[in-house]
């Protein structure tokens, strides 16, 4: 829950923006443009909801297994948005299909491995 009714600024990294574009393009190609628009709208709703409740998300199990609790996640199944609360900002680092192997993706994107 937001502390004292504070409104947080939600920022998407370049990688997260590219993730959204890739998800939209994939759904538009293999399902329909309308479905792609719907999923994109819901993902953006979920992400923008973090402006009010940045601490609502749980910790990604792949990172907790490494002892890292700096990042949180929120979901619009099967998609996961991985973010971090930094002061009054919520920085979205990754938006990905949760059915993918996330361990290596998280290591590359968040940990620079």
C-alpha positions as CSV (number, residue, x, y, z in Angstrom):
1,X,0.0,0.0,0.0
2,X,1.2,3.5,-0.8
3,X,2.6,5.2,2.3
4,X,0.4,8.0,3.4
5,X,-1.4,8.3,0.1
6,X,1.7,9.1,-1.8
7,X,1.4,8.9,-5.6
8,X,4.4,7.1,-7.1
9,X,5.8,7.8,-10.5
10,X,5.9,4.7,-12.7
11,X,8.7,4.5,-15.2
12,X,9.4,1.8,-17.8
13,X,12.9,1.0,-18.7
14,X,13.8,0.8,-22.4
15,X,13.8,-3.0,-22.0
16,X,10.3,-3.0,-20.5
17,X,9.0,-0.9,-23.3
18,X,10.6,-3.3,-25.8
19,X,9.0,-6.2,-23.9
20,X,5.5,-4.6,-24.3
21,X,6.1,-4.1,-28.0
22,X,7.2,-7.7,-28.5
23,X,4.2,-9.1,-26.6
24,X,1.8,-6.9,-28.6
25,X,3.4,-7.9,-31.9
26,X,3.4,-11.6,-31.1
27,X,-0.3,-11.6,-30.0
28,X,-1.3,-9.5,-33.1
29,X,0.5,-12.0,-35.4
30,X,-0.6,-15.3,-33.8
31,X,-4.1,-14.3,-32.5
32,X,-5.5,-10.9,-33.5
33,X,-4.7,-7.2,-33.3
34,X,-7.8,-6.8,-31.0
35,X,-6.5,-9.4,-28.6
36,X,-3.0,-7.7,-28.7
37,X,-4.6,-4.3,-27.9
38,X,-6.6,-5.9,-25.0
39,X,-3.5,-7.5,-23.4
40,X,-1.5,-4.4,-23.8
41,X,-4.2,-2.2,-22.2
42,X,-4.5,-4.7,-19.2
43,X,-0.7,-4.8,-18.8
44,X,-0.6,-1.0,-18.8
45,X,-3.4,-0.9,-16.2
46,X,-1.6,-3.3,-13.9
47,X,1.7,-1.3,-14.3
48,X,-0.1,2.0,-13.7
49,X,-1.8,0.6,-10.6
50,X,1.6,0.5,-9.0
51,X,1.5,4.3,-8.7
52,X,-1.0,3.8,-5.9
53,X,0.1,0.5,-4.4
54,X,3.8,-0.1,-5.3
55,X,4.3,-2.7,-2.5
56,X,1.4,-4.9,-3.6
57,X,3.5,-7.3,-5.5
58,X,5.3,-10.3,-4.2
59,X,9.0,-11.1,-4.7
60,X,10.0,-13.1,-7.8
61,X,10.8,-16.6,-6.6
62,X,13.8,-16.8,-8.9
63,X,15.4,-13.9,-7.2
64,X,14.4,-14.9,-3.7
65,X,16.2,-18.2,-4.3
66,X,19.3,-16.1,-4.8
67,X,18.7,-14.1,-1.6
68,X,17.5,-11.0,-3.5
69,X,14.5,-9.1,-2.3
70,X,15.1,-5.8,-4.0
71,X,12.6,-6.5,-6.8
72,X,8.9,-7.2,-6.8
73,X,6.5,-8.5,-9.3
74,X,2.9,-7.9,-10.4
75,X,0.9,-10.0,-12.8
76,X,-1.6,-10.1,-15.6
77,X,-1.5,-13.8,-16.2
78,X,0.6,-15.2,-17.7
79,X,2.6,-12.0,-17.9
80,X,4.8,-10.8,-15.1
81,X,6.1,-7.2,-14.6
82,X,9.3,-7.1,-12.5
83,X,9.9,-3.8,-10.8
84,X,11.7,-2.0,-8.0
85,X,10.6,0.8,-5.7
86,X,13.2,3.5,-5.6
87,X,12.1,6.4,-3.4
88,X,8.9,7.7,-5.0
89,X,9.5,6.0,-8.2
90,X,8.5,2.5,-9.4
91,X,10.8,1.3,-12.1
92,X,9.6,-1.5,-14.3
93,X,12.5,-3.5,-15.6
94,X,11.0,-6.5,-17.3
95,X,7.6,-7.6,-18.6
96,X,7.6,-11.2,-19.7
97,X,5.5,-14.2,-20.3
98,X,5.7,-16.1,-17.0
99,X,5.9,-19.4,-18.8
100,X,9.4,-18.6,-20.0
101,X,12.5,-19.7,-18.3
102,X,13.0,-16.6,-16.2
103,X,16.2,-17.5,-14.4
104,X,18.6,-16.6,-17.2
105,X,16.5,-13.7,-18.4
106,X,16.4,-12.1,-15.0
107,X,20.1,-12.7,-14.5
108,X,20.9,-10.9,-17.8
109,X,18.4,-8.0,-17.5
110,X,18.5,-7.3,-13.7
111,X,21.9,-8.6,-12.6
112,X,23.9,-7.8,-15.7
113,X,25.2,-11.4,-16.0
